[in-house]
Amino acid sequence: MADLLDRRQRLAAALCLAAIDLPANAVAAGRQLMQAASVCPGVTMDEIPTNSRREALTKARDILNELISEASAP
């Protein structure tokens, strides 16, 4: 069965799930990262900015903007 989602869609979803405010409890943050990884199998830690919530959300937005512009193209 073919995957209907582009990997970038999965990565954007993972980035949204991983976008947490710091400082955060390590166990809770780990659980949240596991949720993100379950949405985008194979995602690596270098793909997920962990410095700030804003950084992760901005990266997700950039990916979504790219996908939107591709979908709008004829």
PyRosetta script that sets phi, psi and omega in degrees:
from pyrosetta import init, pose_from_sequence

init()
pose = pose_from_sequence("MADLLDRRQRLAAALCLAAIDLPANAVAAGRQLMQAASVCPGVTMDEIPTNSRREALTKARDILNELISEASAP")
pose.set_psi(1, 131.0)
pose.set_omega(1, -177.0)
pose.set_phi(2, -76.9)
pose.set_psi(2, 144.8)
pose.set_omega(2, 175.5)
pose.set_phi(3, -79.6)
pose.set_psi(3, 122.8)
pose.set_omega(3, -177.4)
pose.set_phi(4, -79.9)
pose.set_psi(4, -14.4)
pose.set_omega(4, -178.9)
pose.set_phi(5, -99.6)
pose.set_psi(5, 137.6)
pose.set_omega(5, 172.2)
pose.set_phi(6, -67.6)
pose.set_psi(6, 146.1)
pose.set_omega(6, 179.1)
pose.set_phi(7, -57.9)
pose.set_psi(7, -33.3)
pose.set_omega(7, 179.7)
pose.set_phi(8, -64.6)
pose.set_psi(8, -34.1)
pose.set_omega(8, 175.8)
pose.set_phi(9, -63.1)
pose.set_psi(9, -43.3)
pose.set_omega(9, 179.2)
pose.set_phi(10, -65.2)
pose.set_psi(10, -40.7)
pose.set_omega(10, 179.6)
pose.set_phi(11, -64.7)
pose.set_psi(11, -41.4)
pose.set_omega(11, 178.0)
pose.set_phi(12, -61.4)
pose.set_psi(12, -41.1)
pose.set_omega(12, 177.6)
pose.set_phi(13, -64.7)
pose.set_psi(13, -42.0)
pose.set_omega(13, 178.9)
pose.set_phi(14, -63.0)
pose.set_psi(14, -40.4)
pose.set_omega(14, 179.0)
pose.set_phi(15, -62.8)
pose.set_psi(15, -40.2)
pose.set_omega(15, 177.7)
pose.set_phi(16, -63.7)
pose.set_psi(16, -40.5)
pose.set_omega(16, 179.1)
pose.set_phi(17, -69.4)
pose.set_psi(17, -31.6)
pose.set_omega(17, -177.4)
pose.set_phi(18, -87.0)
pose.set_psi(18, -5.1)
pose.set_omega(18, -177.8)
pose.set_phi(19, -79.8)
pose.set_psi(19, 89.5)
pose.set_omega(19, -178.7)
pose.set_phi(20, -116.8)
pose.set_psi(20, 152.7)
pose.set_omega(20, 176.0)
pose.set_phi(21, -77.2)
pose.set_psi(21, 139.1)
pose.set_omega(21, 176.9)
pose.set_phi(22, -108.5)
pose.set_psi(22, 151.9)
pose.set_omega(22, -0.8)
pose.set_phi(23, -74.0)
pose.set_psi(23, 150.8)
pose.set_omega(23, 179.4)
pose.set_phi(24, -134.8)
pose.set_psi(24, 153.5)
pose.set_omega(24, 175.1)
pose.set_phi(25, -58.9)
pose.set_psi(25, 131.4)
pose.set_omega(25, -175.4)
pose.set_phi(26, -60.3)
pose.set_psi(26, -40.8)
pose.set_omega(26, -179.9)
pose.set_phi(27, -66.1)
pose.set_psi(27, -44.9)
pose.set_omega(27, 179.3)
pose.set_phi(28, -64.3)
pose.set_psi(28, -41.0)
pose.set_omega(28, 178.4)
pose.set_phi(29, -64.3)
pose.set_psi(29, -40.3)
pose.set_omega(29, 178.0)
pose.set_phi(30, -62.4)
pose.set_psi(30, -42.3)
pose.set_omega(30, 177.4)
pose.set_phi(31, -62.3)
pose.set_psi(31, -41.1)
pose.set_omega(31, -179.8)
pose.set_phi(32, -65.4)
pose.set_psi(32, -39.3)
pose.set_omega(32, 176.9)
pose.set_phi(33, -66.0)
pose.set_psi(33, -34.1)
pose.set_omega(33, 176.8)
pose.set_phi(34, -65.6)
pose.set_psi(34, -39.2)
pose.set_omega(34, 175.9)
pose.set_phi(35, -61.3)
pose.set_psi(35, -44.8)
pose.set_omega(35, 179.1)
pose.set_phi(36, -61.1)
pose.set_psi(36, -43.1)
pose.set_omega(36, -179.4)
pose.set_phi(37, -66.2)
pose.set_psi(37, -30.7)
pose.set_omega(37, -179.9)
pose.set_phi(38, -71.2)
pose.set_psi(38, -25.3)
pose.set_omega(38, 178.5)
pose.set_phi(39, -79.5)
pose.set_psi(39, -31.3)
pose.set_omega(39, -177.2)
pose.set_phi(40, -129.8)
pose.set_psi(40, 80.7)
pose.set_omega(40, -179.4)
pose.set_phi(41, -54.6)
pose.set_psi(41, 135.3)
pose.set_omega(41, 179.5)
pose.set_phi(42, 90.2)
pose.set_psi(42, -4.0)
pose.set_omega(42, 179.1)
pose.set_phi(43, -61.4)
pose.set_psi(43, 141.9)
pose.set_omega(43, -179.8)
pose.set_phi(44, -112.5)
pose.set_psi(44, 158.8)
pose.set_omega(44, -177.4)
pose.set_phi(45, -62.8)
pose.set_psi(45, -26.2)
pose.set_omega(45, 178.7)
pose.set_phi(46, -74.7)
pose.set_psi(46, -12.1)
pose.set_omega(46, 176.0)
pose.set_phi(47, -87.4)
pose.set_psi(47, -14.4)
pose.set_omega(47, -176.5)
pose.set_phi(48, -112.2)
pose.set_psi(48, 108.5)
pose.set_omega(48, 176.7)
pose.set_phi(49, -65.8)
pose.set_psi(49, 128.5)
pose.set_omega(49, -179.1)
pose.set_phi(50, -113.6)
pose.set_psi(50, 7.5)
pose.set_omega(50, -179.8)
pose.set_phi(51, -73.4)
pose.set_psi(51, -36.8)
pose.set_omega(51, -178.7)
pose.set_phi(52, -159.3)
pose.set_psi(52, 156.4)
pose.set_omega(52, 176.9)
pose.set_phi(53, -61.8)
pose.set_psi(53, -42.9)
pose.set_omega(53, -178.8)
pose.set_phi(54, -58.7)
pose.set_psi(54, -42.6)
pose.set_omega(54, -179.0)
pose.set_phi(55, -62.0)
pose.set_psi(55, -44.0)
pose.set_omega(55, 179.4)
pose.set_phi(56, -66.1)
pose.set_psi(56, -43.1)
pose.set_omega(56, 179.8)
pose.set_phi(57, -67.1)
pose.set_psi(57, -36.4)
pose.set_omega(57, 177.6)
pose.set_phi(58, -64.8)
pose.set_psi(58, -41.5)
pose.set_omega(58, 178.4)
pose.set_phi(59, -64.6)
pose.set_psi(59, -40.9)
pose.set_omega(59, 177.4)
pose.set_phi(60, -62.2)
pose.set_psi(60, -43.5)
pose.set_omega(60, 179.3)
pose.set_phi(61, -61.6)
pose.set_psi(61, -42.3)
pose.set_omega(61, 179.2)
pose.set_phi(62, -60.9)
pose.set_psi(62, -42.3)
pose.set_omega(62, 178.2)
pose.set_phi(63, -64.4)
pose.set_psi(63, -45.1)
pose.set_omega(63, 179.8)
pose.set_phi(64, -63.8)
pose.set_psi(64, -39.9)
pose.set_omega(64, 177.2)
pose.set_phi(65, -61.4)
pose.set_psi(65, -39.5)
pose.set_omega(65, 177.3)
pose.set_phi(66, -62.9)
pose.set_psi(66, -45.5)
pose.set_omega(66, 179.1)
pose.set_phi(67, -64.1)
pose.set_psi(67, -40.3)
pose.set_omega(67, 179.3)
pose.set_phi(68, -64.4)
pose.set_psi(68, -43.2)
pose.set_omega(68, -179.2)
pose.set_phi(69, -66.3)
pose.set_psi(69, -34.3)
pose.set_omega(69, 177.2)
pose.set_phi(70, -69.8)
pose.set_psi(70, -37.3)
pose.set_omega(70, -179.8)
pose.set_phi(71, -71.0)
pose.set_psi(71, -28.7)
pose.set_omega(71, -179.3)
pose.set_phi(72, -79.9)
pose.set_psi(72, -21.0)
pose.set_omega(72, -178.1)
pose.set_phi(73, -69.5)
pose.set_psi(73, 142.0)
pose.set_omega(73, 179.9)
pose.set_phi(74, -68.0)
pose.dump_pdb("model.pdb")
